[in-house]
Amino acid sequence: MIIAILKSVFSLDEIAAGIDYQLQGREKQQAFDAFILNFAGALQQANTNFAGGVLINKVTKEDTIKVQSAMVSLAINAVLQKMLVSAMVTMVMPKPTGKKEK
């Protein structure tokens, strides 16, 4: 489930490195629970951007401005977060040794 969620944004190598890093010093279940709690919190936070509700069949200019603002914020945050996570994964990934074992 986690891989399915993440692979729309991250490469499988980045996901593998991130999972390996999250498992350092803690049990698999603890790392999974932490991911799920953080993911649910992020969904709840994103949902608060639309707490007033927007009726699609009767969109006002104010509604349009709210949706546009939320879209821009979410898009910018997605790009920044992708860049930050990719940089973090690069920092913690083991350096290749040059030889691949078969």
N, CA, C and O atoms as CSV, one atom per row, in Angstrom:
chain,resi,resn,atom,element,x,y,z
A,1,MET,N,N,0.821,-1.185,0.000
A,1,MET,CA,C,0.000,0.000,0.000
A,1,MET,C,C,0.873,1.260,0.000
A,1,MET,O,O,0.618,2.198,-0.756
A,2,ILE,N,N,1.879,1.275,0.832
A,2,ILE,CA,C,2.754,2.442,0.916
A,2,ILE,C,C,3.455,2.678,-0.417
A,2,ILE,O,O,3.547,3.815,-0.880
A,3,ILE,N,N,3.942,1.621,-1.025
A,3,ILE,CA,C,4.649,1.759,-2.303
A,3,ILE,C,C,3.698,2.289,-3.369
A,3,ILE,O,O,4.082,3.145,-4.166
A,4,ALA,N,N,2.470,1.796,-3.395
A,4,ALA,CA,C,1.490,2.271,-4.372
A,4,ALA,C,C,1.228,3.761,-4.212
A,4,ALA,O,O,1.070,4.467,-5.208
A,5,ILE,N,N,1.181,4.239,-3.007
A,5,ILE,CA,C,0.951,5.664,-2.747
A,5,ILE,C,C,2.166,6.479,-3.182
A,5,ILE,O,O,2.022,7.524,-3.817
A,6,LEU,N,N,3.347,6.008,-2.845
A,6,LEU,CA,C,4.564,6.780,-3.096
A,6,LEU,C,C,5.060,6.729,-4.532
A,6,LEU,O,O,5.712,7.671,-4.981
A,7,LYS,N,N,4.768,5.645,-5.275
A,7,LYS,CA,C,5.378,5.497,-6.596
A,7,LYS,C,C,4.852,6.481,-7.627
A,7,LYS,O,O,5.437,6.614,-8.702
A,8,SER,N,N,3.763,7.173,-7.326
A,8,SER,CA,C,3.301,8.209,-8.254
A,8,SER,C,C,4.189,9.445,-8.194
A,8,SER,O,O,4.125,10.307,-9.071
A,9,VAL,N,N,5.020,9.527,-7.155
A,9,VAL,CA,C,5.887,10.698,-6.975
A,9,VAL,C,C,7.365,10.330,-6.981
A,9,VAL,O,O,8.183,11.073,-7.523
A,10,PHE,N,N,7.718,9.195,-6.387
A,10,PHE,CA,C,9.115,8.821,-6.193
A,10,PHE,C,C,9.483,7.590,-7.011
A,10,PHE,O,O,8.632,6.752,-7.308
A,11,SER,N,N,10.755,7.492,-7.370
A,11,SER,CA,C,11.249,6.296,-8.048
A,11,SER,C,C,11.295,5.143,-7.039
A,11,SER,O,O,11.306,5.363,-5.828
A,12,LEU,N,N,11.322,3.912,-7.558
A,12,LEU,CA,C,11.383,2.759,-6.661
A,12,LEU,C,C,12.671,2.756,-5.842
A,12,LEU,O,O,12.666,2.328,-4.688
A,13,ASP,N,N,13.779,3.229,-6.425
A,13,ASP,CA,C,15.033,3.328,-5.670
A,13,ASP,C,C,14.894,4.302,-4.506
A,13,ASP,O,O,15.370,4.030,-3.404
A,14,GLU,N,N,14.241,5.439,-4.751
A,14,GLU,CA,C,14.032,6.416,-3.669
A,14,GLU,C,C,13.129,5.834,-2.587
A,14,GLU,O,O,13.375,6.027,-1.396
A,15,ILE,N,N,12.090,5.125,-3.000
A,15,ILE,CA,C,11.179,4.508,-2.026
A,15,ILE,C,C,11.923,3.475,-1.190
A,15,ILE,O,O,11.798,3.453,0.035
A,16,ALA,N,N,12.702,2.616,-1.854
A,16,ALA,CA,C,13.458,1.578,-1.133
A,16,ALA,C,C,14.427,2.198,-0.140
A,16,ALA,O,O,14.523,1.749,1.002
A,17,ALA,N,N,15.145,3.230,-0.570
A,17,ALA,CA,C,16.101,3.889,0.329
A,17,ALA,C,C,15.376,4.552,1.494
A,17,ALA,O,O,15.844,4.502,2.632
A,18,GLY,N,N,14.246,5.166,1.211
A,18,GLY,CA,C,13.469,5.811,2.274
A,18,GLY,C,C,12.941,4.815,3.284
A,18,GLY,O,O,12.982,5.062,4.489
A,19,ILE,N,N,12.440,3.680,2.793
A,19,ILE,CA,C,11.944,2.636,3.696
A,19,ILE,C,C,13.085,2.077,4.532
A,19,ILE,O,O,12.942,1.907,5.742
A,20,ASP,N,N,14.218,1.789,3.897
A,20,ASP,CA,C,15.384,1.289,4.645
A,20,ASP,C,C,15.763,2.254,5.753
A,20,ASP,O,O,16.046,1.838,6.876
A,21,TYR,N,N,15.770,3.536,5.440
A,21,TYR,CA,C,16.149,4.530,6.442
A,21,TYR,C,C,15.126,4.591,7.572
A,21,TYR,O,O,15.497,4.716,8.739
A,22,GLN,N,N,13.840,4.503,7.232
A,22,GLN,CA,C,12.797,4.556,8.264
A,22,GLN,C,C,12.834,3.338,9.186
A,22,GLN,O,O,12.355,3.402,10.318
A,23,LEU,N,N,13.395,2.240,8.710
A,23,LEU,CA,C,13.473,1.025,9.521
A,23,LEU,C,C,14.693,0.992,10.440
A,23,LEU,O,O,14.811,0.097,11.276
A,24,GLN,N,N,15.593,1.950,10.295
A,24,GLN,CA,C,16.772,1.980,11.160
A,24,GLN,C,C,16.358,2.318,12.587
A,24,GLN,O,O,15.829,3.396,12.857
A,25,GLY,N,N,16.607,1.387,13.485
A,25,GLY,CA,C,16.359,1.631,14.905
A,25,GLY,C,C,14.918,1.468,15.337
A,25,GLY,O,O,14.582,1.829,16.465
A,26,ARG,N,N,14.048,0.935,14.484
A,26,ARG,CA,C,12.676,0.686,14.922
A,26,ARG,C,C,12.080,-0.487,14.158
A,26,ARG,O,O,12.541,-0.864,13.081
A,27,GLU,N,N,11.047,-1.042,14.755
A,27,GLU,CA,C,10.367,-2.200,14.180
A,27,GLU,C,C,9.555,-1.798,12.954
A,27,GLU,O,O,9.154,-0.643,12.809
A,28,LYS,N,N,9.318,-2.782,12.066
A,28,LYS,CA,C,8.543,-2.536,10.852
A,28,LYS,C,C,7.160,-1.970,11.180
A,28,LYS,O,O,6.710,-1.017,10.543
A,29,GLN,N,N,6.494,-2.551,12.163
A,29,GLN,CA,C,5.139,-2.111,12.511
A,29,GLN,C,C,5.138,-0.668,13.009
A,29,GLN,O,O,4.226,0.099,12.701
A,30,GLN,N,N,6.153,-0.306,13.770
A,30,GLN,CA,C,6.256,1.068,14.272
A,30,GLN,C,C,6.453,2.048,13.113
A,30,GLN,O,O,5.838,3.114,13.093
A,31,ALA,N,N,7.304,1.694,12.152
A,31,ALA,CA,C,7.529,2.560,10.996
A,31,ALA,C,C,6.257,2.668,10.153
A,31,ALA,O,O,5.918,3.754,9.682
A,32,PHE,N,N,5.552,1.551,9.960
A,32,PHE,CA,C,4.305,1.555,9.195
A,32,PHE,C,C,3.256,2.423,9.878
A,32,PHE,O,O,2.601,3.241,9.233
A,33,ASP,N,N,3.101,2.241,11.185
A,33,ASP,CA,C,2.122,3.038,11.940
A,33,ASP,C,C,2.437,4.533,11.846
A,33,ASP,O,O,1.531,5.352,11.690
A,34,ALA,N,N,3.714,4.881,11.940
A,34,ALA,CA,C,4.116,6.287,11.846
A,34,ALA,C,C,3.759,6.853,10.477
A,34,ALA,O,O,3.282,7.984,10.379
A,35,PHE,N,N,3.989,6.065,9.406
A,35,PHE,CA,C,3.638,6.522,8.060
A,35,PHE,C,C,2.131,6.747,7.954
A,35,PHE,O,O,1.694,7.790,7.468
A,36,ILE,N,N,1.340,5.781,8.401
A,36,ILE,CA,C,-0.117,5.875,8.292
A,36,ILE,C,C,-0.636,7.073,9.078
A,36,ILE,O,O,-1.491,7.808,8.583
A,37,LEU,N,N,-0.139,7.280,10.282
A,37,LEU,CA,C,-0.582,8.427,11.090
A,37,LEU,C,C,-0.221,9.753,10.419
A,37,LEU,O,O,-1.025,10.685,10.395
A,38,ASN,N,N,0.996,9.827,9.877
A,38,ASN,CA,C,1.408,11.046,9.175
A,38,ASN,C,C,0.605,11.266,7.900
A,38,ASN,O,O,0.245,12.400,7.583
A,39,PHE,N,N,0.322,10.194,7.166
A,39,PHE,CA,C,-0.452,10.301,5.932
A,39,PHE,C,C,-1.876,10.757,6.244
A,39,PHE,O,O,-2.416,11.631,5.564
A,40,ALA,N,N,-2.476,10.168,7.265
A,40,ALA,CA,C,-3.833,10.568,7.656
A,40,ALA,C,C,-3.859,12.032,8.104
A,40,ALA,O,O,-4.797,12.763,7.786
A,41,GLY,N,N,-2.842,12.451,8.833
A,41,GLY,CA,C,-2.749,13.853,9.252
A,41,GLY,C,C,-2.612,14.798,8.076
A,41,GLY,O,O,-3.209,15.874,8.064
A,42,ALA,N,N,-1.819,14.397,7.077
A,42,ALA,CA,C,-1.646,15.234,5.888
A,42,ALA,C,C,-2.947,15.333,5.101
A,42,ALA,O,O,-3.289,16.401,4.592
A,43,LEU,N,N,-3.679,14.212,5.001
A,43,LEU,CA,C,-4.985,14.246,4.329
A,43,LEU,C,C,-5.956,15.169,5.055
A,43,LEU,O,O,-6.682,15.944,4.432
A,44,GLN,N,N,-5.956,15.074,6.360
A,44,GLN,CA,C,-6.845,15.927,7.155
A,44,GLN,C,C,-6.473,17.395,6.978
A,44,GLN,O,O,-7.358,18.244,6.870
A,45,GLN,N,N,-5.187,17.707,6.948
A,45,GLN,CA,C,-4.732,19.086,6.765
A,45,GLN,C,C,-5.142,19.601,5.387
A,45,GLN,O,O,-5.628,20.725,5.260
A,46,ALA,N,N,-4.946,18.776,4.356
A,46,ALA,CA,C,-5.338,19.180,3.004
A,46,ALA,C,C,-6.839,19.395,2.919
A,46,ALA,O,O,-7.306,20.295,2.220
A,47,ASN,N,N,-7.588,18.575,3.624
A,47,ASN,CA,C,-9.044,18.681,3.606
A,47,ASN,C,C,-9.523,19.985,4.248
A,47,ASN,O,O,-10.570,20.505,3.864
A,48,THR,N,N,-8.782,20.516,5.210
A,48,THR,CA,C,-9.207,21.758,5.866
A,48,THR,C,C,-9.155,22.940,4.907
A,48,THR,O,O,-9.820,23.950,5.138
A,49,ASN,N,N,-8.364,22.826,3.821
A,49,ASN,CA,C,-8.336,23.898,2.826
A,49,ASN,C,C,-9.686,24.060,2.144
A,49,ASN,O,O,-9.982,25.113,1.579
A,50,PHE,N,N,-10.509,23.006,2.199
A,50,PHE,CA,C,-11.819,23.042,1.546
A,50,PHE,C,C,-12.942,22.893,2.566
A,50,PHE,O,O,-14.033,22.434,2.225
A,51,ALA,N,N,-12.686,23.273,3.801
A,51,ALA,CA,C,-13.656,23.085,4.871
A,51,ALA,C,C,-14.967,23.827,4.617
A,51,ALA,O,O,-16.022,23.371,5.056
A,52,GLY,N,N,-14.921,24.952,3.922
A,52,GLY,CA,C,-16.137,25.707,3.645
A,52,GLY,C,C,-17.016,25.023,2.619
A,52,GLY,O,O,-18.207,25.323,2.530
A,53,GLY,N,N,-16.467,24.130,1.860
A,53,GLY,CA,C,-17.222,23.417,0.841
A,53,GLY,C,C,-17.445,24.261,-0.397
A,53,GLY,O,O,-17.756,25.449,-0.303
A,54,VAL,N,N,-17.288,23.661,-1.529
A,54,VAL,CA,C,-17.496,24.345,-2.800
A,54,VAL,C,C,-18.507,23.532,-3.593
A,54,VAL,O,O,-18.272,22.356,-3.872
A,55,LEU,N,N,-19.617,24.138,-3.956
A,55,LEU,CA,C,-20.607,23.469,-4.784
A,55,LEU,C,C,-20.200,23.604,-6.239
A,55,LEU,O,O,-20.092,24.714,-6.760
A,56,ILE,N,N,-19.973,22.479,-6.890
A,56,ILE,CA,C,-19.476,22.497,-8.258
A,56,ILE,C,C,-20.500,23.106,-9.212
A,56,ILE,O,O,-20.118,23.788,-10.163
A,57,ASN,N,N,-21.794,22.875,-8.977
A,57,ASN,CA,C,-22.793,23.381,-9.908
A,57,ASN,C,C,-23.122,24.862,-9.697
A,57,ASN,O,O,-23.846,25.451,-10.499
A,58,LYS,N,N,-22.616,25.449,-8.666
A,58,LYS,CA,C,-22.890,26.863,-8.392
A,58,LYS,C,C,-21.643,27.495,-7.778
A,58,LYS,O,O,-21.640,27.890,-6.612
A,59,VAL,N,N,-20.608,27.581,-8.567
A,59,VAL,CA,C,-19.329,28.102,-8.093
A,59,VAL,C,C,-19.349,29.622,-8.186
A,59,VAL,O,O,-19.641,30.200,-9.232
A,60,THR,N,N,-19.030,30.248,-7.061
A,60,THR,CA,C,-18.943,31.704,-7.040
A,60,THR,C,C,-17.496,32.119,-7.286
A,60,THR,O,O,-16.585,31.292,-7.254
A,61,LYS,N,N,-17.303,33.393,-7.529
A,61,LYS,CA,C,-15.942,33.897,-7.732
A,61,LYS,C,C,-15.103,33.658,-6.476
A,61,LYS,O,O,-13.920,33.333,-6.571
A,62,GLU,N,N,-15.708,33.819,-5.311
A,62,GLU,CA,C,-14.987,33.589,-4.053
A,62,GLU,C,C,-14.554,32.126,-3.946
A,62,GLU,O,O,-13.435,31.837,-3.523
A,63,ASP,N,N,-15.448,31.198,-4.331
A,63,ASP,CA,C,-15.101,29.772,-4.313
A,63,ASP,C,C,-13.941,29.485,-5.264
A,63,ASP,O,O,-13.009,28.755,-4.928
A,64,THR,N,N,-14.019,30.071,-6.450
A,64,THR,CA,C,-12.965,29.864,-7.444
A,64,THR,C,C,-11.629,30.344,-6.915
A,64,THR,O,O,-10.614,29.669,-7.089
A,65,ILE,N,N,-11.615,31.484,-6.281
A,65,ILE,CA,C,-10.372,32.024,-5.720
A,65,ILE,C,C,-9.830,31.101,-4.631
A,65,ILE,O,O,-8.620,30.895,-4.551
A,66,LYS,N,N,-10.702,30.544,-3.793
A,66,LYS,CA,C,-10.271,29.613,-2.740
A,66,LYS,C,C,-9.646,28.359,-3.348
A,66,LYS,O,O,-8.592,27.903,-2.904
A,67,VAL,N,N,-10.304,27.807,-4.367
A,67,VAL,CA,C,-9.796,26.597,-4.999
A,67,VAL,C,C,-8.472,26.885,-5.704
A,67,VAL,O,O,-7.528,26.103,-5.601
A,68,GLN,N,N,-8.405,28.013,-6.423
A,68,GLN,CA,C,-7.155,28.376,-7.101
A,68,GLN,C,C,-6.021,28.526,-6.099
A,68,GLN,O,O,-4.914,28.037,-6.327
A,69,SER,N,N,-6.292,29.192,-5.005
A,69,SER,CA,C,-5.271,29.400,-3.979
A,69,SER,C,C,-4.811,28.071,-3.391
A,69,SER,O,O,-3.614,27.845,-3.214
A,70,ALA,N,N,-5.762,27.200,-3.093
A,70,ALA,CA,C,-5.411,25.894,-2.530
A,70,ALA,C,C,-4.609,25.074,-3.535
A,70,ALA,O,O,-3.651,24.401,-3.154
A,71,MET,N,N,-4.985,25.120,-4.817
A,71,MET,CA,C,-4.261,24.365,-5.841
A,71,MET,C,C,-2.815,24.830,-5.952
A,71,MET,O,O,-1.895,24.016,-6.040
A,72,VAL,N,N,-2.626,26.147,-5.948
A,72,VAL,CA,C,-1.266,26.686,-6.047
A,72,VAL,C,C,-0.448,26.272,-4.827
A,72,VAL,O,O,0.694,25.833,-4.961
A,73,SER,N,N,-1.024,26.411,-3.654
A,73,SER,CA,C,-0.309,26.035,-2.427
A,73,SER,C,C,0.053,24.558,-2.416
A,73,SER,O,O,1.181,24.192,-2.089
A,74,LEU,N,N,-0.903,23.714,-2.774
A,74,LEU,CA,C,-0.639,22.274,-2.782
A,74,LEU,C,C,0.412,21.901,-3.825
A,74,LEU,O,O,1.275,21.062,-3.565
A,75,ALA,N,N,0.341,22.518,-4.996
A,75,ALA,CA,C,1.326,22.225,-6.047
A,75,ALA,C,C,2.726,22.646,-5.622
A,75,ALA,O,O,3.685,21.897,-5.806
A,76,ILE,N,N,2.845,23.834,-5.060
A,76,ILE,CA,C,4.151,24.321,-4.599
A,76,ILE,C,C,4.686,23.419,-3.489
A,76,ILE,O,O,5.859,23.047,-3.496
A,77,ASN,N,N,3.820,23.069,-2.536
A,77,ASN,CA,C,4.247,22.188,-1.445
A,77,ASN,C,C,4.671,20.830,-1.968
A,77,ASN,O,O,5.643,20.256,-1.478
A,78,ALA,N,N,3.952,20.299,-2.967
A,78,ALA,CA,C,4.306,18.995,-3.531
A,78,ALA,C,C,5.695,19.028,-4.153
A,78,ALA,O,O,6.493,18.113,-3.956
A,79,VAL,N,N,5.981,20.089,-4.907
A,79,VAL,CA,C,7.291,20.206,-5.552
A,79,VAL,C,C,8.389,20.348,-4.502
A,79,VAL,O,O,9.408,19.661,-4.571
A,80,LEU,N,N,8.186,21.230,-3.538
A,80,LEU,CA,C,9.198,21.436,-2.495
A,80,LEU,C,C,9.425,20.171,-1.686
A,80,LEU,O,O,10.566,19.816,-1.393
A,81,GLN,N,N,8.349,19.493,-1.323
A,81,GLN,CA,C,8.488,18.282,-0.530
A,81,GLN,C,C,9.177,17.175,-1.323
A,81,GLN,O,O,9.984,16.432,-0.764
A,82,LYS,N,N,8.875,17.053,-2.613
A,82,LYS,CA,C,9.551,16.067,-3.454
A,82,LYS,C,C,11.048,16.361,-3.504
A,82,LYS,O,O,11.868,15.451,-3.379
A,83,MET,N,N,11.400,17.633,-3.688
A,83,MET,CA,C,12.809,18.006,-3.742
A,83,MET,C,C,13.509,17.706,-2.421
A,83,MET,O,O,14.626,17.189,-2.416
A,84,LEU,N,N,12.860,18.026,-1.299
A,84,LEU,CA,C,13.460,17.790,0.009
A,84,LEU,C,C,13.641,16.299,0.292
A,84,LEU,O,O,14.699,15.876,0.760
A,85,VAL,N,N,12.606,15.505,0.007
A,85,VAL,CA,C,12.713,14.069,0.270
A,85,VAL,C,C,13.780,13.448,-0.628
A,85,VAL,O,O,14.560,12.615,-0.167
A,86,SER,N,N,13.828,13.838,-1.898
A,86,SER,CA,C,14.857,13.305,-2.799
A,86,SER,C,C,16.252,13.649,-2.293
A,86,SER,O,O,17.150,12.809,-2.337
A,87,ALA,N,N,16.443,14.873,-1.814
A,87,ALA,CA,C,17.741,15.274,-1.271
A,87,ALA,C,C,18.077,14.465,-0.020
A,87,ALA,O,O,19.221,14.046,0.160
A,88,MET,N,N,17.087,14.246,0.844
A,88,MET,CA,C,17.316,13.465,2.062
A,88,MET,C,C,17.673,12.020,1.729
A,88,MET,O,O,18.577,11.443,2.333
A,89,VAL,N,N,16.960,11.441,0.766
A,89,VAL,CA,C,17.243,10.060,0.363
A,89,VAL,C,C,18.663,9.961,-0.176
A,89,VAL,O,O,19.384,9.015,0.141
A,90,THR,N,N,19.064,10.924,-0.982
A,90,THR,CA,C,20.418,10.939,-1.528
A,90,THR,C,C,21.453,10.995,-0.405
A,90,THR,O,O,22.496,10.346,-0.483
A,91,MET,N,N,21.162,11.770,0.632
A,91,MET,CA,C,22.106,11.909,1.752
A,91,MET,C,C,22.250,10.612,2.540
A,91,MET,O,O,23.336,10.326,3.044
A,92,VAL,N,N,21.189,9.822,2.661
A,92,VAL,CA,C,21.257,8.632,3.520
A,92,VAL,C,C,21.462,7.339,2.748
A,92,VAL,O,O,21.702,6.296,3.356
A,93,MET,N,N,21.373,7.381,1.405
A,93,MET,CA,C,21.588,6.164,0.617
A,93,MET,C,C,23.053,5.761,0.668
A,93,MET,O,O,23.939,6.614,0.604
A,94,PRO,N,N,23.310,4.466,0.783
A,94,PRO,CA,C,24.708,4.026,0.738
A,94,PRO,C,C,25.302,4.327,-0.639
A,94,PRO,O,O,24.620,4.219,-1.658
A,95,LYS,N,N,26.546,4.694,-0.653
A,95,LYS,CA,C,27.243,5.002,-1.908
A,95,LYS,C,C,27.486,3.702,-2.674
A,95,LYS,O,O,27.863,2.697,-2.073
A,96,PRO,N,N,27.275,3.709,-3.998
A,96,PRO,CA,C,27.536,2.493,-4.781
A,96,PRO,C,C,29.019,2.145,-4.746
A,96,PRO,O,O,29.886,3.019,-4.758
A,97,THR,N,N,29.282,0.839,-4.701
A,97,THR,CA,C,30.669,0.379,-4.640
A,97,THR,C,C,31.297,0.251,-6.012
A,97,THR,O,O,32.510,0.070,-6.119
A,98,GLY,N,N,30.505,0.339,-7.052
A,98,GLY,CA,C,31.031,0.230,-8.398
A,98,GLY,C,C,30.831,-1.136,-9.003
A,98,GLY,O,O,30.726,-1.258,-10.223
A,99,LYS,N,N,30.775,-2.180,-8.175
A,99,LYS,CA,C,30.572,-3.541,-8.665
A,99,LYS,C,C,29.201,-4.020,-8.234
A,99,LYS,O,O,28.803,-3.842,-7.083
A,100,LYS,N,N,28.484,-4.628,-9.163
A,100,LYS,CA,C,27.199,-5.210,-8.842
A,100,LYS,C,C,27.376,-6.725,-8.728
A,100,LYS,O,O,27.993,-7.364,-9.580
A,101,GLU,N,N,26.825,-7.269,-7.669
A,101,GLU,CA,C,26.876,-8.719,-7.488
A,101,GLU,C,C,25.666,-9.333,-8.160
A,101,GLU,O,O,24.576,-8.762,-8.150
A,102,LYS,N,N,25.873,-10.505,-8.744
A,102,LYS,CA,C,24.775,-11.209,-9.411
A,102,LYS,C,C,24.157,-12.236,-8.503
A,102,LYS,O,O,23.216,-12.924,-8.899
